[in-house]
């Protein structure tokens, strides 16, 4: 994939496109030591910014805006990164493995972020469960500025329950058990509304605890062209007038679609369709941490 640009909203979409366009390209499998050797020979990549989020809250829009900056690479929820972060959870009691996964995670980011075409900035959007390992990721890259993007709990739960994402349906219950502070057996029996509410409440609490001068808290309802430009400046990038025009035009369409489907706000519809179960679980598990996060942001 040396000649491939990551133009799709998600890394895996780019991989799927390359497989379709070039069916004869071989897929190569190596041992981990090949990755480590490659990492030692490549120039060191220091990411320009990290995007963390609480799911269905505009993070893809923000990643797409970063992609509109000339000479940039955006790694949007790449599977190798997500799988290594999950290992921090499933092997949490093994210090040797934790150290190894940290080394591998840095090597994966360094390899995927190589700037062969003159790119100057590398941005990474983590999957929402990556928030649970925010402190560990910060230890690996202590100087990289990071954003935490979030949304009203009711709106988030309605979105996730009506169209459940893969992370909420993960059959390795150890990951969600760690996030929610429960057991795998409890996760297996938990209603989807409660599982989502507990999870996003945990994400809110983690971001609230770890937010510092090197971070920015951003609510979905703040998203606008000026705010997005401020995020880029926070990441050390001053967008040009031409880049701002591209960001503005791209923002008129749904961020997750590769086709140009005009964006229509669904905030009111989500709140109108929230069931009593959704409202009750939001109140019990997510509203408190959300309020604390809002207070810290303001």
N, C-alpha and C positions, 0 to 999 in steps of 0.2 A: 504493500500500500504506500510505497514511497512517493508515488506521484498523485496521491489522493488528497483532496481538500475536504475538510469536515464541514460540509455545507448544510447537512440536515439538522433538524432540531435535537436529535439524539444520536450519540455515537453509533449505536447498533443499527440505526437506519442507514448510516453511511456504509457500514459493513455489508448490510443486505443489498444495497445498491451495487456495490462493487462485485458481489457474488453474481448478481443478475447480469451486469454489463460485461463481466469478464469470467464466464463460467469455466474457462480452461486454466485460470490461474491456480497454482497449487496452494494448498493450505499447509503450512509448515508447523510441526510440533517439536518443541525442544524441551530439554530439562531446564530447571531454574538457573543452573549455573551459566547457561548461555546468556540469559538475561543479565545476570550480574557482570559477566565479562563485557557485554555490550555497554552496560551502564558505565563501566570504568573507562571505556574508550571514547564515549560521546561527550560533547560539550555539556556543561552543567546547566540545566534549565531551572530558573527560579520563577515560579508562577507569579503573574501580576496580580491575581486576585482569586479568591474562592467564593463560590455561591453556595450557601446552605439554605435549606427551606423546610417548611412543615407540610408540604404536599398541596398541590392544586391551588397555588397562591401567586402565580405570575413569575416563577423562577425561570421558566423557559423563555418568556418574553425578555427577561433581563439577559439571559445567555445569548439570545438571538441578537440583542443590541450590541453585546460585546463582539459578536461575530461580524457585525457591520463595520467595525473598525478595521481599517486597512492594516495588513501585515499582522493579523492576529490568528491564533489557534484557539478554538473553544472545544474542550473535551467535556461533553455533556453526558454525565452518568455512564461512563464507560464500564462495561461489565468487569474487566480485570480489577479496576479500582474498587467497585462495589463488593466483589467477592473477597478481596483481601480485607476490607473493612469488616465484613461479616465474620471473618476468622478472628478478629480481635475479640469478638463476643463469644464465639463458640469455643475458643481455646483460651479464655480469659485467665485461667489459673496457671498457664504455662509461660513463665517469663522468657524462656529461650525462644519459644515460638513467637511470642510477642515482638521480641527484638528482630527476629528473622522477617516477620511480616512487615515491620516498619522499613527495613532495608529494601524488601521487594516492592513495597508501595512507592517509595521514592524512585526506585529503578523504573517501574512501569510509567510513572508520570514523566520521568526524564526521557524515556524512550519515545513515548507517544507525543511529547511536546517538542520534538526536535524541529528547528526552524530552518529547514533546508532551502526554503524559498524566500528567505529574508524576513520572516515574521519577527516581530519585536516583542509581542505580548502573548502569553499563554494564560488562559482563564480555565478554571475547572468548576463545573457544577456537579456537586455530589448528589446522589439519591437522598431522599429525606431521612432514611435510617442512618445515614452518615452523621447526622447531628449527634447521635448517641456517642460517637467517638470523636467529637469535636476537640476535646482536650488533648487526646492522643495525636490527632492530626496537627494541632497547633504546636505540639512538641517537635514534630518532624520539620515543620516549616514555621518557625516562630515569628518571622518577619513579614509573612504574607498577609495583607489586609483581607478581611472577610466580611461578607454580608450575610445576615440572617433575614430571610423574607418569610412573612407569615400572614395569616388571614383570620378573620373572625371564625371562631370554632364551629358555629352552626353551619356557616356556608361551606367550610372545609369538610365537615362530616357528611353533609348532604351530597356533595360532589363525590366523595369516596364511596359512599354506600350505594349510590345510584349507578356508579360505574367503577367497581372495585379494582384498584391497581394491583400489580403483582406483589408488591411488598406486603399488602394487607392480607393476601391469600397464601403467603409463603408457608409451606408445610413443614419447614424447619422451625418449629415453634420456639426454639431456644432464643432466636433473635428478638421476636416480639415479647417474649417473656422477660428478657433482659431490659428492654425498653420500658415495658409497663410495670416492672417490679413484681411480676407474678411468676407462676410456674408454667412450663410447657403444657401440662395437663389442663390448667385453667384457661390458657389461651385457646386450646382446642375446643373448649366448650363455650367460649365467650361470644356473645352476639356481636355482629360486625360494628354496630354503632358504638358499643362500649369499647371495643378493641381500638377503634379509630380515635375515640375521645381520649382514652388513656394515653395513646401513643403521641398524639399532638400535644397533649398536656405535658408529657415528658419532654418533648422537643422544646416547648416554650420555656420550661423550667431550666433546661440545660443552657439555652441561649441567654436567658436572664442571668444565670450564675456566671457565665464566662464572658459576657460582653465587656469590652474594655475600649481603650483609646484606639486600638487597631481594628475595631469592628464598627459596623453600622447596622442598626436595627431598622427594618423597613416593613411597613404594613402595606398589604395589597392595595388598600384604598388610597395610598399615597402615589401610586404609580402614575407617572406622567412623563412627558418628554423632558421637561427641565430636571425632574428628579432622577431620571435615568442618566442624563448627562452628568449630574452631580455624582452618581455612583461611579461612572467611568473616571471622573476626576479623582475620586477617592482611591481608585485603583491605579492612579498615576498616569491616566491617559486624558489628554485634552482633545476631544473630538473636533474635527474640522466641520465647517459649514456643510460640505458635501456629505460627510458621514452622518451628520445630524438629520439631513434630509432623508437619507436611506433608512435610518432608524425610525423616523416618523412615518415613512411610507410603509415599512414592514410592520409597524405596530398597528396598522389598520386591519390586519388579518389575524386569524387564529394562530397562535404561536407554535402549537404542536403539529399543525398540518403542513405537509410539503406542498399542497395545493393552496391557491390564494382564495381562501374562504373568508369573507368579511367578518370581523369580530363584532359581536353584539354582547353588551354587558348582561350578565345573568344574576347579578347580586340579589335583586329583589325577588326573582323567581325562586332562587335557592331558599331564601328566607320564608317565602310563602309556602313552599313545599316541605318545610321541616316538620317532621312528625313530633308528637309529644315525647317519644322515646329519644329522638335526636336531641331535643331541647333538654330533657332530663339528664342525659349522659354528658352533654356539654356543660351543664351547670355543675354536675358532680365532679368531673375529671379535668375539664379544660378551661372553664371561664376564669377561675382564680389565677392560674399561671398566666393566662392571656392578659388579665388586668395588670398584673405585676410587670409584664413585659411592656405593655403600653405606657405604664408609668415611668419605667426606666427609659424608654425611647423618648418620651416627651421631656 
